[in-house]
């Protein structure tokens, strides 16, 4: 019986030491992550200085981005058709909403003048219950 008591006494102690080891491993892991976090904070400071040096490069794409905004809107040549959205695309199939977007519409009472082509006429026909043709111009 004395042997069994010794084993029983050893088992809780072994469990405690195992628990202490895992606890120390967890705290060591936390300390390691804390140490790793410090270099990460230092790295952005170094990068903060780098964009100042790169500032001329960053400004060049902005100038290029501004140029397309200055271009005028495309004007439809030849026959045109003006379409107005009369109903919302809410509670309609998603493909009909996409068709409205393809026509350049998206909100009620918006008008768009488009080229009168078979593809545009097909799109208008698909969402005819949501739009109306205001005028057919030449």
Protein Blocks (a to p, Z undefined) as FASTA:
>chain_A
ZZmmmmmmmmmmmmmmmmmmmmmmmmmmmmmmmmmmmmmmmmmmmmmmmmmmmmmmmmmm
mmmmmmmmmpccdddehjddddddfbdfehiafklmmmmmmnopabehiacdddddfklm
mmmmmmmmmgccfbdcZZ
